[in-house]
Amino acid sequence: MGWNEANKAAEESGGGLFLQLKDRDIKQVVVMGEPVHFFQIFGDKTNKEYATKVPNSSFRFKVQVVEIHGSNLEGKLWSGGKTIFERLVYLHQNMDGIHNKILTVARKGSTKDDTVYNIDIKTTLPPEKVEQIKAIKLPPMERKESNDEIPLPDDSEVPF
């Protein structure tokens, strides 16, 4: 085993429980259930989730999906920010919902400053596929809710 083989294995292993897209990836997913929203502070390595907006936090959401790759179906969590959420809400409100539909998700860009996602409805699932998709085991929608106090700015950021 060398670096190339290990790298290939890492790429093939996917993102674990989460849907992961790299630059120029295109994936197909079926949204299952309802989203959970929360707020998170970018760069906080503890990944604490807050139920309400706290200083320096951003809106985030996650929803259970089934990722389709060929004949393989895999349950994942899809987590994202406000822009992705707004697109999903638009599709849900204006395209007769997003459940029982295959969505195509494409990513272009590799950093938070240059990444753009394109999300469209590819097709409606045929009835026989709906039951197959519903049988897929999905990861739990646990919240890593923080019981800690809301973070305050450190002394260098206090204006007095």
C-alpha positions as CSV (number, residue, x, y, z in Angstrom):
1,M,0.0,0.0,0.0
2,G,1.3,3.4,-1.0
3,W,0.1,7.0,-0.9
4,N,-1.8,6.6,-4.2
5,E,-3.7,3.5,-3.0
6,A,-4.5,5.1,0.3
7,N,-5.7,8.3,-1.4
8,K,-8.0,6.3,-3.7
9,A,-9.4,4.4,-0.7
10,A,-10.0,7.7,1.1
11,E,-11.8,9.1,-1.9
12,E,-13.9,6.0,-2.3
13,S,-14.9,5.9,1.4
14,G,-17.0,9.0,0.9
15,G,-17.9,11.5,3.7
16,G,-19.1,9.0,6.3
17,L,-22.6,10.1,7.4
18,F,-22.5,13.4,5.5
19,L,-23.0,14.1,1.8
20,Q,-19.7,15.5,0.6
21,L,-19.1,17.2,-2.7
22,K,-15.7,18.4,-4.1
23,D,-15.1,20.8,-6.9
24,R,-17.0,19.7,-10.0
25,D,-18.8,16.8,-8.3
26,I,-22.3,16.1,-9.4
27,K,-24.5,13.9,-7.1
28,Q,-28.0,12.7,-7.1
29,V,-30.0,12.6,-3.9
30,V,-33.6,12.1,-2.7
31,V,-34.6,14.3,0.3
32,M,-36.1,12.4,3.2
33,G,-38.1,14.0,6.0
34,E,-37.9,17.6,7.1
35,P,-34.8,19.8,7.7
36,V,-33.5,20.8,11.1
37,H,-32.0,24.3,11.4
38,F,-29.4,25.7,13.8
39,F,-26.7,28.3,14.1
40,Q,-23.0,27.6,14.1
41,I,-19.9,29.7,14.5
42,F,-17.6,29.3,11.5
43,G,-14.2,27.9,12.4
44,D,-15.3,26.5,15.8
45,K,-13.8,23.1,15.7
46,T,-16.2,21.7,18.4
47,N,-19.0,22.1,15.9
48,K,-21.4,23.3,18.5
49,E,-24.9,24.0,17.3
50,Y,-27.1,26.7,18.8
51,A,-30.9,26.8,18.6
52,T,-31.0,30.5,18.2
53,K,-28.6,33.1,16.6
54,V,-25.6,33.9,18.8
55,P,-22.8,36.5,18.1
56,N,-20.7,35.5,15.0
57,S,-23.0,32.6,14.1
58,S,-24.4,31.6,10.8
59,F,-27.6,29.8,9.7
60,R,-27.1,26.1,9.0
61,F,-29.4,23.2,8.2
62,K,-29.3,19.5,7.8
63,V,-31.7,17.0,6.3
64,Q,-31.6,13.3,5.7
65,V,-31.1,12.2,2.1
66,V,-30.5,9.1,0.1
67,E,-27.5,9.4,-2.2
68,I,-27.9,7.5,-5.4
69,H,-24.7,6.3,-7.1
70,G,-25.5,3.8,-9.8
71,S,-27.5,1.0,-8.3
72,N,-26.2,1.8,-4.8
73,L,-28.4,3.8,-2.4
74,E,-26.9,5.2,0.8
75,G,-28.4,7.2,3.6
76,K,-26.6,10.5,4.4
77,L,-27.1,13.8,6.1
78,W,-26.8,16.9,4.0
79,S,-25.7,20.0,5.8
80,G,-25.4,23.4,4.3
81,G,-25.9,27.1,4.7
82,K,-28.5,29.7,3.8
83,T,-27.9,29.7,0.0
84,I,-28.4,26.0,-0.4
85,F,-31.4,26.1,2.0
86,E,-33.1,28.9,0.0
87,R,-32.7,26.9,-3.2
88,L,-34.3,23.8,-1.6
89,V,-37.1,25.9,-0.2
90,Y,-37.7,27.5,-3.7
91,L,-37.9,24.0,-5.3
92,H,-40.2,22.8,-2.5
93,Q,-42.5,25.7,-2.9
94,N,-42.6,26.1,-6.7
95,M,-42.0,22.6,-8.1
96,D,-44.7,20.7,-6.2
97,G,-42.4,19.7,-3.4
98,I,-39.0,17.9,-3.4
99,H,-39.9,14.6,-1.7
100,N,-40.0,11.6,-4.0
101,K,-37.9,13.4,-6.5
102,I,-34.3,12.9,-7.5
103,L,-32.3,16.1,-7.1
104,T,-29.1,16.8,-9.0
105,V,-26.6,18.7,-6.9
106,A,-23.5,20.1,-8.6
107,R,-20.6,21.9,-6.9
108,K,-18.2,24.3,-8.6
109,G,-15.4,25.8,-6.4
110,S,-13.1,24.6,-3.7
111,T,-13.3,27.2,-0.9
112,K,-16.1,28.9,1.0
113,D,-15.4,32.1,-1.0
114,D,-15.6,30.7,-4.5
115,T,-18.0,27.7,-4.2
116,V,-21.4,27.7,-6.0
117,Y,-24.0,25.0,-5.9
118,N,-26.5,24.2,-8.6
119,I,-29.5,22.2,-7.4
120,D,-32.3,21.1,-9.8
121,I,-35.0,18.4,-9.9
122,K,-33.9,15.7,-12.3
123,T,-37.1,13.5,-12.2
124,T,-39.9,12.2,-10.1
125,L,-39.3,8.7,-8.6
126,P,-41.3,5.9,-10.1
127,P,-43.6,4.3,-7.4
128,E,-41.5,1.1,-7.2
129,K,-38.4,3.2,-6.4
130,V,-40.2,5.2,-3.7
131,E,-40.6,2.0,-1.5
132,Q,-37.0,1.0,-2.2
133,I,-35.8,4.5,-1.1
134,K,-38.0,4.5,2.0
135,A,-36.3,1.2,3.1
136,I,-32.8,2.7,3.3
137,K,-31.5,3.2,6.8
138,L,-30.8,6.9,7.5
139,P,-28.4,8.4,9.9
140,P,-30.0,10.0,13.0
141,M,-30.7,13.7,13.0
142,E,-29.0,14.4,16.3
143,R,-28.3,17.9,17.3
144,K,-25.0,18.8,19.0
145,E,-26.8,21.4,20.9
146,S,-24.5,23.5,23.1
147,N,-25.5,24.0,26.7
148,D,-22.6,26.4,27.1
149,E,-23.0,30.1,27.6
150,I,-23.1,32.1,24.4
151,P,-19.5,32.9,23.5
152,L,-18.4,36.5,24.2
153,P,-15.7,38.3,22.4
154,D,-12.3,38.1,23.9
155,D,-10.7,41.1,25.6
156,S,-9.0,42.3,22.4
157,E,-12.4,42.7,20.7
158,V,-14.0,44.7,23.5
159,P,-14.4,48.4,22.4
160,F,-13.6,49.9,25.8
